[in-house]
Amino acid sequence: MKFTAEQIAGILEGEVVGNPNAEVDKLSKIEEGTEGSLTFLANPKYQQYIYSTEATIAIVNKTFEPEESINTTLIKVDDAYKSFSKLLEYYNQVKLMKSGIEQPSFLPEETVYGENLYLGSFCYIGKNVKIGDNVKIYPNSFVGDNVTIGDNSILFAGVRVYSETEIGKGCTIHSGSIIGSDGFGFAPNEKGEYNKVPQIGNVILEDNVDVGACTTIDRATLGSTVIKKGVKLDNQIQIAHNVVIGENTVIASQTGIAGSTKIGKSCIIGGQVGIVGHITIGDNVRIQAQSGVGKNIPDGTAIQGTPALGYSDFNKSYVHFRNLPKIVADVNELKKKI
């Protein structure tokens, strides 16, 4: 799909300097711009490339005044970075603008669904499912019985949503993710074997939750595993049964959270963090990558390490960790003198 400079300027409320009919059909970095591409200049460190780029159109700040001749058509805006981000969002919406029910797919006649549903090929929709407006479910996805999916949510290819799951409005679930699989519940018997404890709860994703690719969120044993509104989950995260994650918390890849742990709002959790079960992590907590969290963490704390320590305490201690062989040698030398 092609856009002219004039059309783009209209979307961004910007001013065209150059050819208003210049057309683009792709995006590029400014240093890698080619004919027919759109780029942007926000960081002064990249200003040199505006004079050599082959991009057809560039978005720049209104304050930018070229010091050399430029072949590229400019669109001047108040904030080039924000405007380019807005354009990316618009481009993504256009790219994902699909509707209709492809065949083969299975959709029971009694299914309740809203306007502009897109259901890709080889999808299976269970009984008593309710789907809102503008929902997109990409090919090879499974939606179990009694699931609800709110308006404007997207399930990319290969998503598996188990029965009873509730998905809010504006959620995005990326390929390979599994929502509502059984929690890890087993009880030992007198023979030393493990009997499965039935997992009869569900998962609730509130509005505007993003779930990265190949992330798994387990259903509760009883009650609900709850991911509150605005939470952003990276790829390959494991969230166990009955976990609750507070509003606007973000979690990076390969983190594992054990059962019944409660995490507060607006937390930032790095990659490969391990969190034990049945603890409470407060609001606005910062957990550095590869930390191991084994106890309750109060509001506003920053921690690092395994077991995790206060962030500043860890950094101070690390100086001594590095010098430990020398410290031991010095101690041994002092023992000999004594």
C-alpha positions in Angstrom: 0.0 0.0 0.0 1.4 3.4 -1.0 1.0 6.7 0.8 1.9 10.2 -0.5 3.7 12.8 1.5 0.5 14.9 1.6 -1.5 12.0 3.0 1.2 11.3 5.7 1.3 15.0 6.6 -2.5 14.9 7.0 -2.3 12.0 9.5 0.5 13.7 11.5 -0.7 17.3 11.1 2.6 18.2 9.6 4.0 20.5 6.9 5.4 19.1 3.6 8.6 20.6 2.4 9.3 19.2 -1.1 7.1 17.1 -3.3 3.6 16.5 -1.8 3.0 13.7 -4.3 6.1 11.7 -3.4 5.1 8.1 -2.6 6.4 5.5 -0.2 5.4 1.9 0.5 7.9 0.9 3.2 9.8 2.1 6.3 13.5 2.4 6.8 16.3 3.6 9.2 17.6 6.9 8.0 21.1 5.5 7.3 19.6 2.6 5.3 17.0 4.6 3.4 16.1 3.5 -0.1 13.9 4.9 -2.8 10.2 4.5 -1.9 10.9 4.4 1.8 9.9 6.6 4.7 12.3 7.5 7.5 12.6 10.0 10.4 15.2 12.1 12.1 14.8 12.7 15.8 18.3 12.2 17.3 20.9 14.9 16.3 23.6 12.2 16.1 22.0 11.0 12.9 21.6 14.3 11.3 24.5 13.6 8.9 22.5 10.9 7.2 19.7 13.3 6.2 22.0 14.6 3.5 22.9 11.2 2.1 19.8 9.0 2.7 18.0 7.7 -0.4 14.7 7.6 1.5 11.9 9.4 -0.4 10.3 11.0 2.6 11.7 11.9 6.0 9.9 13.1 9.1 11.8 15.9 10.9 11.2 18.3 13.8 9.9 21.8 12.8 13.1 23.3 14.2 15.3 21.4 11.7 16.9 23.6 9.1 19.1 21.9 6.5 22.7 23.1 6.2 23.2 21.4 2.8 21.0 20.4 -0.2 18.5 17.6 0.4 16.9 15.4 -2.2 14.4 13.9 0.3 10.9 15.4 0.8 10.5 16.5 4.4 7.5 16.4 6.7 8.0 18.9 9.5 6.2 18.1 12.8 6.4 19.1 16.5 8.0 15.9 17.6 9.5 13.6 14.9 9.9 10.6 17.2 6.3 10.7 18.5 5.0 11.3 15.0 6.9 8.3 13.6 5.6 6.2 16.5 2.1 7.3 15.7 2.6 6.4 12.0 3.9 3.0 13.0 0.8 2.4 15.0 -1.4 3.5 12.0 0.6 1.3 9.6 0.2 -1.6 12.0 -3.6 -1.1 12.1 -3.8 -1.0 8.3 -1.7 -4.1 8.0 -3.8 -6.0 10.5 -7.1 -4.7 9.0 -8.7 -8.1 8.3 -12.2 -9.4 8.6 -14.3 -12.3 7.6 -14.4 -16.0 8.5 -11.9 -18.1 6.5 -12.5 -21.8 5.7 -11.9 -24.4 6.9 -12.6 -23.3 10.5 -15.1 -24.3 13.1 -17.5 -21.8 14.6 -20.6 -23.1 16.3 -23.8 -21.5 15.1 -24.7 -20.3 18.6 -21.5 -18.4 19.0 -22.1 -14.7 19.9 -19.6 -12.4 18.1 -19.5 -8.7 17.2 -18.8 -6.7 14.1 -15.7 -7.1 11.9 -14.6 -10.5 13.3 -11.6 -12.0 11.6 -11.3 -15.8 12.0 -8.4 -17.3 10.2 -8.2 -20.8 8.6 -8.1 -23.9 10.8 -9.3 -22.1 13.9 -11.5 -23.9 16.4 -14.0 -22.0 18.6 -15.7 -24.0 21.4 -19.2 -23.8 22.8 -20.7 -20.8 24.5 -17.9 -18.4 23.4 -18.6 -14.7 23.4 -16.5 -12.5 21.1 -16.6 -8.7 20.9 -16.3 -6.2 18.0 -13.1 -6.0 15.9 -11.6 -9.2 17.3 -8.9 -10.9 15.2 -8.1 -14.6 15.7 -5.4 -15.7 13.3 -5.0 -19.2 11.7 -4.5 -22.4 13.7 -5.8 -20.9 17.0 -7.9 -22.8 19.6 -10.5 -21.1 21.8 -12.1 -23.4 24.4 -15.6 -23.6 25.8 -17.1 -20.6 27.7 -14.3 -18.2 26.8 -15.0 -14.5 26.5 -12.9 -12.1 24.3 -13.4 -8.4 24.5 -13.5 -5.8 21.8 -10.4 -5.0 19.7 -8.4 -8.0 21.0 -6.0 -9.9 18.8 -4.9 -13.6 19.0 -2.1 -14.3 16.6 -1.5 -17.6 14.9 -1.3 -20.7 17.0 -2.6 -19.3 20.3 -4.3 -21.7 22.7 -7.0 -20.4 25.0 -8.4 -23.0 27.4 -12.0 -23.1 28.6 -13.4 -20.5 31.0 -10.8 -17.9 30.2 -11.8 -14.2 30.2 -9.9 -11.9 27.9 -10.6 -8.2 28.2 -10.7 -5.4 25.6 -7.6 -4.4 23.6 -5.5 -7.4 24.5 -2.8 -8.9 22.3 -1.7 -12.5 22.6 1.2 -13.5 20.4 1.8 -16.8 18.6 2.4 -20.0 20.6 1.1 -18.6 23.9 -1.1 -20.8 26.1 -3.7 -19.2 28.4 -5.5 -21.4 30.9 -3.5 -24.6 31.0 -3.6 -26.6 34.2 -1.7 -25.3 37.2 1.1 -27.5 38.5 -0.9 -29.3 41.2 0.1 -32.7 42.5 -0.2 -34.4 45.9 2.0 -37.3 47.1 0.2 -40.5 48.2 1.3 -43.3 50.6 3.2 -45.0 47.7 5.3 -42.0 47.0 3.5 -41.4 43.8 1.8 -38.1 42.8 -1.9 -37.7 42.3 -3.1 -34.8 40.2 -5.1 -32.1 42.0 -7.9 -30.9 39.6 -7.5 -27.4 38.5 -11.0 -26.0 38.1 -10.3 -22.2 38.2 -9.7 -19.9 35.3 -7.5 -17.1 33.9 -8.6 -13.5 33.7 -6.8 -11.0 31.5 -8.1 -7.5 32.1 -8.1 -4.8 29.4 -5.0 -3.8 27.4 -2.8 -6.8 28.4 0.0 -7.8 26.0 1.2 -11.4 26.2 4.4 -12.3 24.3 5.1 -15.3 22.1 5.2 -18.7 23.8 4.2 -17.4 27.2 2.1 -19.7 29.5 -0.4 -18.6 32.1 -1.9 -21.4 34.2 -5.5 -21.5 35.3 -6.1 -21.3 39.1 -6.7 -24.4 41.2 -9.7 -22.5 42.6 -10.7 -19.0 41.8 -8.7 -17.1 39.2 -5.2 -16.3 38.0 -5.5 -12.6 37.3 -3.4 -10.4 35.0 -4.6 -6.9 35.6 -5.1 -4.1 33.1 -2.1 -2.7 31.2 0.3 -5.5 32.1 2.9 -6.3 29.5 4.5 -9.7 29.3 7.5 -10.6 27.2 8.1 -13.9 25.4 8.6 -17.2 27.1 7.3 -16.3 30.6 5.7 -18.9 33.0 3.0 -17.7 35.3 1.6 -20.3 37.6 -1.8 -21.0 39.1 -3.5 -18.3 41.3 -0.8 -15.6 40.6 -2.1 -12.0 40.6 -0.1 -9.4 38.7 -1.0 -5.7 39.3 -1.8 -3.0 36.8 0.9 -1.7 34.4 3.6 -4.1 35.6 6.1 -5.2 32.9 8.0 -8.5 32.9 10.8 -9.5 30.6 11.5 -12.8 29.0 12.1 -16.2 30.7 10.8 -15.1 34.1 9.1 -17.7 36.1 6.5 -17.0 38.8 5.4 -19.8 41.2 1.9 -20.3 42.4 -0.2 -17.9 44.5 2.3 -15.1 44.4 0.9 -11.6 44.4 2.8 -8.9 42.4 1.8 -5.2 42.8 1.2 -2.5 40.2 3.8 -0.6 38.1 6.6 -3.1 38.8 9.5 -3.7 36.4 10.8 -7.3 36.4 13.9 -8.2 34.3 14.6 -11.3 32.3 15.3 -14.7 33.9 13.9 -13.8 37.3 12.7 -16.6 39.5 10.0 -15.9 42.0 8.9 -18.4 44.6 5.2 -19.1 45.4 3.0 -17.7 48.2 4.8 -14.3 48.6 3.7 -10.7 48.1 5.7 -8.2 46.0 4.7 -4.6 46.5 4.0 -1.8 44.1 6.7 0.0 42.1 9.3 -2.8 42.8 12.3 -3.1 40.5 13.8 -6.6 40.1 17.0 -6.8 38.2 17.6 -9.6 35.6 18.5 -13.1 36.9 17.5 -12.4 40.5 16.0 -15.0 42.7 13.2 -13.8 44.9 12.3 -15.9 47.9 10.5 -13.5 50.3 8.1 -10.7 50.5 9.3 -7.4 48.9 7.9 -4.0 50.2 6.7 -1.2 48.0 9.3 0.8 46.0 12.2 -1.6 46.5 15.0 -2.3 44.0 16.6 -5.7 44.3 19.2 -7.9 42.6 21.0 -11.2 43.0 20.3 -14.7 44.2 18.9 -14.7 46.8 18.0 -11.1 45.9 19.4 -8.3 48.0 18.8 -4.6 48.0 20.2 -3.2 44.8 22.7 -0.9 46.3 23.7 -3.6 48.9 24.3 -6.0 46.1 26.6 -3.6 44.2 28.6 -2.9 47.4 28.9 -6.6 48.2 30.0 -7.4 44.6 33.2 -5.4 45.1 34.1 -7.8 47.9 33.0 -10.9 46.0 35.5 -10.0 43.2 38.3 -9.5 45.8 37.4 -12.6 47.8 40.5 -14.7 46.8 42.8 -11.8 47.8 41.0 -11.2 51.0 41.3 -15.0 51.9 45.0 -14.9 51.1 45.5 -11.8 53.3 43.6 -13.5 56.2 45.8 -16.6 55.9 48.9 -14.5 55.9 47.8 -12.6 59.0 47.1 -16.0 60.7 50.7 -17.1 60.0 52.1 -13.9 61.5 49.9 -14.3 64.6 
